[in-house]
Amino acid sequence: MEWEGIPAVAIVHEALAGSADAMKKMSHMPDYPYLRIPYPTQPTGIWPEEQCDSVVEALIPQIAQLLARNREKAPA
């Protein structure tokens, strides 16, 4: 999305971090940051609404930080 000028943050469960790292290499973006959702959150992403809300609330500061960082690096 960022290649199209749309600010984005990748969020990946730590169980899939190996796949995310491989995608970074294949995309020639080895330093691309992404956020990890840790255990005990299940990697399937099938969460009750309250768990989804708590995951999102916990990540909001990190998402905002990465969006701000990516905006600073964006070409003018």
N, CA, C and O atoms as a Tinker XYZ file with bonds, in Angstrom:
   304  protein
     1  N      0.816000   -1.184000    0.000000    73     2
     2  CA     0.000000    0.000000    0.000000    64     1     3
     3  C      0.867000    1.258000    0.000000    63     2     4     5
     4  O      0.532000    2.258000   -0.634000    81     3
     5  N      1.972000    1.191000    0.713000    73     3     6
     6  CA     2.837000    2.368000    0.774000    64     5     7
     7  C      3.419000    2.711000   -0.589000    63     6     8     9
     8  O      3.671000    3.879000   -0.884000    81     7
     9  N      3.633000    1.695000   -1.419000    73     7    10
    10  CA     4.136000    1.962000   -2.769000    64     9    11
    11  C      3.133000    2.799000   -3.555000    63    10    12    13
    12  O      3.507000    3.492000   -4.501000    81    11
    13  N      1.861000    2.736000   -3.167000    73    11    14
    14  CA     0.806000    3.519000   -3.805000    64    13    15
    15  C      0.529000    4.815000   -3.061000    63    14    16    17
    16  O     -0.406000    5.539000   -3.404000    81    15
    17  N      1.335000    5.116000   -2.041000    73    15    18
    18  CA     1.172000    6.351000   -1.287000    64    17    19
    19  C      0.148000    6.264000   -0.173000    63    18    20    21
    20  O     -0.258000    7.293000    0.368000    81    19
    21  N     -0.280000    5.065000    0.181000    73    19    22
    22  CA    -1.257000    4.872000    1.253000    64    21    23
    23  C     -0.509000    4.429000    2.506000    63    22    24    25
    24  O      0.111000    3.366000    2.508000    81    23
    25  N     -0.558000    5.238000    3.584000    73    23    26
    26  CA     0.142000    4.845000    4.813000    64    25    27
    27  C     -0.371000    3.491000    5.315000    63    26    28    29
    28  O     -1.575000    3.238000    5.306000    81    27
    29  N      0.544000    2.631000    5.748000    73    27    30
    30  CA     0.167000    1.300000    6.196000    64    29    31
    31  C      1.146000    0.801000    7.249000    63    30    32    33
    32  O      2.299000    1.226000    7.313000    81    31
    33  N      0.650000   -0.109000    8.064000    73    31    34
    34  CA     1.481000   -0.796000    9.045000    64    33    35
    35  C      1.117000   -2.277000    8.969000    63    34    36    37
    36  O     -0.055000   -2.641000    9.063000    81    35
    37  N      2.108000   -3.110000    8.802000    73    35    38
    38  CA     1.871000   -4.552000    8.790000    64    37    39
    39  C      1.818000   -5.057000   10.219000    63    38    40    41
    40  O      2.654000   -4.699000   11.050000    81    39
    41  N      0.820000   -5.898000   10.498000    73    39    42
    42  CA     0.650000   -6.502000   11.817000    64    41    43
    43  C      0.623000   -8.013000   11.609000    63    42    44    45
    44  O     -0.205000   -8.539000   10.866000    81    43
    45  N      1.553000   -8.704000   12.287000    73    43    46
    46  CA     1.750000  -10.135000   12.061000    64    45    47
    47  C      1.840000  -10.841000   13.408000    63    46    48    49
    48  O      2.490000  -10.350000   14.331000    81    47
    49  N      1.195000  -11.980000   13.514000    73    47    50
    50  CA     1.352000  -12.770000   14.735000    64    49    51
    51  C      2.762000  -13.348000   14.747000    63    50    52    53
    52  O      3.315000  -13.694000   13.702000    81    51
    53  N      3.332000  -13.447000   15.938000    73    51    54
    54  CA     4.726000  -13.919000   16.019000    64    53    55
    55  C      4.895000  -15.336000   15.464000    63    54    56    57
    56  O      6.000000  -15.711000   15.074000    81    55
    57  N      3.823000  -16.125000   15.424000    73    55    58
    58  CA     3.914000  -17.461000   14.824000    64    57    59
    59  C      4.183000  -17.392000   13.329000    63    58    60    61
    60  O      4.666000  -18.358000   12.739000    81    59
    61  N      3.874000  -16.261000   12.715000    73    59    62
    62  CA     4.071000  -16.088000   11.274000    64    61    63
    63  C      5.229000  -15.141000   10.953000    63    62    64    65
    64  O      5.392000  -14.723000    9.807000    81    63
    65  N      6.018000  -14.809000   11.949000    73    63    66
    66  CA     7.118000  -13.870000   11.750000    64    65    67
    67  C      8.130000  -14.381000   10.726000    63    66    68    69
    68  O      8.687000  -13.590000    9.965000    81    67
    69  N      8.371000  -15.676000   10.697000    73    67    70
    70  CA     9.300000  -16.232000    9.701000    64    69    71
    71  C      8.818000  -15.962000    8.285000    63    70    72    73
    72  O      9.607000  -15.600000    7.413000    81    71
    73  N      7.532000  -16.135000    8.060000    73    71    74
    74  CA     6.961000  -15.851000    6.738000    64    73    75
    75  C      7.033000  -14.365000    6.421000    63    74    76    77
    76  O      7.326000  -13.983000    5.288000    81    75
    77  N      6.769000  -13.530000    7.410000    73    75    78
    78  CA     6.848000  -12.081000    7.199000    64    77    79
    79  C      8.278000  -11.670000    6.868000    63    78    80    81
    80  O      8.502000  -10.830000    5.997000    81    79
    81  N      9.237000  -12.260000    7.561000    73    79    82
    82  CA    10.643000  -11.942000    7.278000    64    81    83
    83  C     11.025000  -12.376000    5.862000    63    82    84    85
    84  O     11.766000  -11.675000    5.173000    81    83
    85  N     10.519000  -13.527000    5.433000    73    83    86
    86  CA    10.796000  -13.992000    4.070000    64    85    87
    87  C     10.198000  -13.026000    3.041000    63    86    88    89
    88  O     10.824000  -12.736000    2.022000    81    87
    89  N      8.992000  -12.531000    3.310000    73    87    90
    90  CA     8.357000  -11.569000    2.397000    64    89    91
    91  C      9.157000  -10.270000    2.324000    63    90    92    93
    92  O      9.268000   -9.665000    1.258000    81    91
    93  N      9.714000   -9.843000    3.458000    73    91    94
    94  CA    10.549000   -8.636000    3.452000    64    93    95
    95  C     11.744000   -8.821000    2.526000    63    94    96    97
    96  O     12.087000   -7.926000    1.754000    81    95
    97  N     12.373000   -9.988000    2.609000    73    95    98
    98  CA    13.532000  -10.255000    1.753000    64    97    99
    99  C     13.125000  -10.322000    0.286000    63    98   100   101
   100  O     13.790000   -9.745000   -0.575000    81    99
   101  N     12.026000  -11.030000    0.001000    73    99   102
   102  CA    11.570000  -11.162000   -1.387000    64   101   103
   103  C     11.159000   -9.820000   -1.984000    63   102   104   105
   104  O     11.261000   -9.613000   -3.193000    81   103
   105  N     10.695000   -8.911000   -1.128000    73   103   106
   106  CA    10.262000   -7.593000   -1.580000    64   105   107
   107  C     11.409000   -6.587000   -1.624000    63   106   108   109
   108  O     11.201000   -5.412000   -1.927000    81   107
   109  N     12.607000   -7.049000   -1.322000    73   107   110
   110  CA    13.793000   -6.180000   -1.280000    64   109   111
   111  C     13.610000   -5.051000   -0.275000    63   110   112   113
   112  O     14.034000   -3.919000   -0.506000    81   111
   113  N     12.969000   -5.381000    0.850000    73   111   114
   114  CA    12.741000   -4.419000    1.922000    64   113   115
   115  C     13.132000   -5.067000    3.252000    63   114   116   117
   116  O     12.289000   -5.194000    4.140000    81   115
   117  N     14.393000   -5.479000    3.405000    73   115   118
   118  CA    14.779000   -6.243000    4.590000    64   117   119
   119  C     14.629000   -5.479000    5.905000    63   118   120   121
   120  O     14.555000   -6.096000    6.968000    81   119
   121  N     14.583000   -4.162000    5.852000    73   119   122
   122  CA    14.470000   -3.363000    7.072000    64   121   123
   123  C     13.045000   -2.897000    7.353000    63   122   124   125
   124  O     12.823000   -2.105000    8.268000    81   123
   125  N     12.068000   -3.387000    6.566000    73   123   126
   126  CA    10.684000   -2.947000    6.746000    64   125   127
   127  C     10.179000   -3.391000    8.123000    63   126   128   129
   128  O     10.212000   -4.579000    8.444000    81   127
   129  N      9.717000   -2.443000    8.927000    73   127   130
   130  CA     9.237000   -2.817000   10.263000    64   129   131
   131  C      7.806000   -3.343000   10.216000    63   130   132   133
   132  O      7.000000   -2.904000    9.396000    81   131
   133  N      7.505000   -4.275000   11.090000    73   131   134
   134  CA     6.128000   -4.716000   11.254000    64   133   135
   135  C      5.903000   -4.983000   12.732000    63   134   136   137
   136  O      6.846000   -5.213000   13.488000    81   135
   137  N      4.654000   -4.948000   13.125000    73   135   138
   138  CA     4.307000   -5.194000   14.517000    64   137   139
   139  C      3.961000   -6.660000   14.694000    63   138   140   141
   140  O      3.341000   -7.281000   13.831000    81   139
   141  N      4.374000   -7.194000   15.828000    73   139   142
   142  CA     4.093000   -8.595000   16.133000    64   141   143
   143  C      3.039000   -8.684000   17.223000    63   142   144   145
   144  O      3.108000   -7.987000   18.236000    81   143
   145  N      2.082000   -9.536000   17.001000    73   143   146
   146  CA     1.112000   -9.871000   18.038000    64   145   147
   147  C      1.674000  -11.096000   18.752000    63   146   148   149
   148  O      1.857000  -12.144000   18.133000    81   147
   149  N      1.948000  -10.974000   20.041000    73   147   150
   150  CA     2.579000  -12.090000   20.757000    64   149   151
   151  C      1.561000  -13.094000   21.298000    63   150   152   153
   152  O      0.360000  -12.833000   21.366000    81   151
   153  N      2.097000  -14.250000   21.678000    73   151   154
   154  CA     1.306000  -15.178000   22.471000    64   153   155
   155  C      1.062000  -14.505000   23.808000    63   154   156   157
   156  O      1.914000  -13.709000   24.203000    81   155
   157  N     -0.011000  -14.740000   24.541000    73   155   158
   158  CA    -0.924000  -15.858000   24.414000    64   157   159
   159  C     -2.037000  -15.657000   23.390000    63   158   160   161
   160  O     -2.910000  -16.517000   23.267000    81   159
   161  N     -2.032000  -14.552000   22.653000    73   159   162
   162  CA    -3.029000  -14.369000   21.607000    64   161   163
   163  C     -2.843000  -15.468000   20.577000    63   162   164   165
   164  O     -1.726000  -15.718000   20.124000    81   163
   165  N     -3.925000  -16.117000   20.208000    73   163   166
   166  CA    -3.842000  -17.215000   19.254000    64   165   167
   167  C     -3.514000  -16.682000   17.864000    63   166   168   169
   168  O     -3.987000  -15.610000   17.487000    81   167
   169  N     -2.716000  -17.413000   17.102000    73   167   170
   170  CA    -2.317000  -16.937000   15.783000    64   169   171
   171  C     -3.411000  -17.021000   14.723000    63   170   172   173
   172  O     -3.252000  -16.466000   13.635000    81   171
   173  N     -4.507000  -17.698000   15.015000    73   171   174
   174  CA    -5.533000  -17.877000   13.995000    64   173   175
   175  C     -6.293000  -16.603000   13.673000    63   174   176   177
   176  O     -6.889000  -16.494000   12.601000    81   175
   177  N     -6.282000  -15.637000   14.583000    73   175   178
   178  CA    -7.009000  -14.396000   14.347000    64   177   179
   179  C     -8.510000  -14.543000   14.544000    63   178   180   181
   180  O     -9.263000  -13.613000   14.255000    81   179
   181  N     -8.951000  -15.684000   15.026000    73   179   182
   182  CA   -10.375000  -15.866000   15.327000    64   181   183
   183  C    -10.531000  -15.596000   16.821000    63   182   184   185
   184  O    -10.436000  -16.491000   17.661000    81   183
   185  N    -10.774000  -14.330000   17.105000    73   183   186
   186  CA   -10.818000  -13.892000   18.491000    64   185   187
   187  C    -12.196000  -13.357000   18.836000    63   186   188   189
   188  O    -12.896000  -12.819000   17.978000    81   187
   189  N    -12.585000  -13.506000   20.104000    73   187   190
   190  CA   -13.804000  -12.826000   20.535000    64   189   191
   191  C    -13.612000  -11.310000   20.388000    63   190   192   193
   192  O    -12.483000  -10.822000   20.413000    81   191
   193  N    -14.688000  -10.587000   20.239000    73   191   194
   194  CA   -14.615000   -9.145000   20.007000    64   193   195
   195  C    -13.807000   -8.421000   21.071000    63   194   196   197
   196  O    -13.028000   -7.526000   20.746000    81   195
   197  N    -13.976000   -8.790000   22.334000    73   195   198
   198  CA   -13.243000   -8.104000   23.401000    64   197   199
   199  C    -11.742000   -8.362000   23.309000    63   198   200   201
   200  O    -10.949000   -7.483000   23.647000    81   199
   201  N    -11.336000   -9.545000   22.861000    73   199   202
   202  CA    -9.908000   -9.807000   22.691000    64   201   203
   203  C     -9.359000   -9.005000   21.510000    63   202   204   205
   204  O     -8.256000   -8.464000   21.589000    81   203
   205  N    -10.106000   -8.927000   20.441000    73   203   206
   206  CA    -9.695000   -8.130000   19.288000    64   205   207
   207  C     -9.521000   -6.673000   19.707000    63   206   208   209
   208  O     -8.536000   -6.032000   19.340000    81   207
   209  N    -10.475000   -6.154000   20.472000    73   207   210
   210  CA   -10.390000   -4.783000   20.959000    64   209   211
   211  C     -9.144000   -4.577000   21.812000    63   210   212   213
   212  O     -8.478000   -3.549000   21.691000    81   211
   213  N     -8.821000   -5.539000   22.674000    73   211   214
   214  CA    -7.649000   -5.372000   23.544000    64   213   215
   215  C     -6.352000   -5.437000   22.746000    63   214   216   217
   216  O     -5.398000   -4.726000   23.064000    81   215
   217  N     -6.302000   -6.277000   21.718000    73   215   218
   218  CA    -5.113000   -6.352000   20.855000    64   217   219
   219  C     -4.918000   -5.007000   20.145000    63   218   220   221
   220  O     -3.813000   -4.466000   20.112000    81   219
   221  N     -5.989000   -4.487000   19.590000    73   219   222
   222  CA    -5.913000   -3.206000   18.877000    64   221   223
   223  C     -5.496000   -2.085000   19.824000    63   222   224   225
   224  O     -4.618000   -1.289000   19.492000    81   223
   225  N     -6.112000   -2.018000   20.988000    73   223   226
   226  CA    -5.763000   -0.963000   21.948000    64   225   227
   227  C     -4.296000   -1.043000   22.367000    63   226   228   229
   228  O     -3.635000   -0.018000   22.536000    81   227
   229  N     -3.798000   -2.252000   22.532000    73   227   230
   230  CA    -2.392000   -2.412000   22.923000    64   229   231
   231  C     -1.442000   -1.967000   21.813000    63   230   232   233
   232  O     -0.334000   -1.512000   22.096000    81   231
   233  N     -1.865000   -2.094000   20.547000    73   231   234
   234  CA    -0.984000   -1.766000   19.416000    64   233   235
   235  C     -1.105000   -0.316000   18.936000    63   234   236   237
   236  O     -0.251000    0.147000   18.179000    81   235
   237  N     -2.135000    0.400000   19.354000    73   235   238
   238  CA    -2.349000    1.761000   18.844000    64   237   239
   239  C     -1.109000    2.653000   18.967000    63   238   240   241
   240  O     -0.752000    3.310000   17.989000    81   239
   241  N     -0.437000    2.707000   20.125000    73   239   242
   242  CA     0.751000    3.571000   20.196000    64   241   243
   243  C      1.840000    3.181000   19.186000    63   242   244   245
   244  O      2.467000    4.048000   18.579000    81   243
   245  N      2.057000    1.877000   19.013000    73   243   246
   246  CA     3.080000    1.419000   18.074000    64   245   247
   247  C      2.662000    1.694000   16.629000    63   246   248   249
   248  O      3.496000    2.050000   15.797000    81   247
   249  N      1.382000    1.530000   16.335000    73   247   250
   250  CA     0.887000    1.824000   14.989000    64   249   251
   251  C      1.090000    3.293000   14.674000    63   250   252   253
   252  O      1.580000    3.638000   13.599000    81   251
   253  N      0.715000    4.163000   15.609000    73   251   254
   254  CA     0.872000    5.607000   15.398000    64   253   255
   255  C      2.338000    5.970000   15.198000    63   254   256   257
   256  O      2.669000    6.806000   14.357000    81   255
   257  N      3.208000    5.345000   15.968000    73   255   258
   258  CA     4.646000    5.625000   15.846000    64   257   259
   259  C      5.168000    5.217000   14.473000    63   258   260   261
   260  O      5.913000    5.971000   13.847000    81   259
   261  N      4.788000    4.037000   14.001000    73   259   262
   262  CA     5.256000    3.595000   12.684000    64   261   263
   263  C      4.665000    4.431000   11.559000    63   262   264   265
   264  O      5.356000    4.735000   10.586000    81   263
   265  N      3.389000    4.809000   11.680000    73   263   266
   266  CA     2.790000    5.664000   10.643000    64   265   267
   267  C      3.507000    7.011000   10.585000    63   266   268   269
   268  O      3.762000    7.529000    9.498000    81   267
   269  N      3.834000    7.579000   11.742000    73   267   270
   270  CA     4.555000    8.857000   11.770000    64   269   271
   271  C      5.947000    8.694000   11.176000    63   270   272   273
   272  O      6.401000    9.544000   10.410000    81   271
   273  N      6.622000    7.608000   11.524000    73   271   274
   274  CA     7.966000    7.353000   10.998000    64   273   275
   275  C      7.930000    7.172000    9.484000    63   274   276   277
   276  O      8.773000    7.715000    8.769000    81   275
   277  N      6.948000    6.405000    8.996000    73   275   278
   278  CA     6.831000    6.169000    7.571000    64   277   279
   279  C      6.485000    7.454000    6.829000    63   278   280   281
   280  O      6.922000    7.655000    5.696000    81   279
   281  N      5.705000    8.318000    7.459000    73   279   282
   282  CA     5.346000    9.586000    6.822000    64   281   283
   283  C      6.571000   10.479000    6.667000    63   282   284   285
   284  O      6.736000   11.153000    5.650000    81   283
   285  N      7.430000   10.477000    7.691000    73   283   286
   286  CA     8.657000   11.276000    7.630000    64   285   287
   287  C      9.581000   10.792000    6.519000    63   286   288   289
   288  O     10.300000   11.592000    5.920000    81   287
   289  N      9.569000    9.495000    6.240000    73   287   290
   290  CA    10.446000    8.919000    5.222000    64   289   291
   291  C      9.857000    8.975000    3.819000    63   290   292   293
   292  O     10.558000    8.727000    2.838000    81   291
   293  N      8.568000    9.301000    3.723000    73   291   294
   294  CA     7.891000    9.285000    2.422000    64   293   295
   295  C      8.482000   10.345000    1.509000    63   294   296   297
   296  O      8.819000   11.439000    1.960000    81   295
   297  N      8.611000   10.022000    0.216000    73   295   298
   298  CA     9.113000   11.017000   -0.739000    64   297   299
   299  C      8.128000   12.165000   -0.873000    63   298   300   301
   300  O      6.915000   11.967000   -0.805000    81   299
   301  N      8.652000   13.356000   -1.063000    73   299   302
   302  CA     7.787000   14.550000   -1.176000    64   301   303
   303  C      7.183000   14.653000   -2.542000    63   302   304
   304  O      6.433000   15.589000   -2.816000    81   303
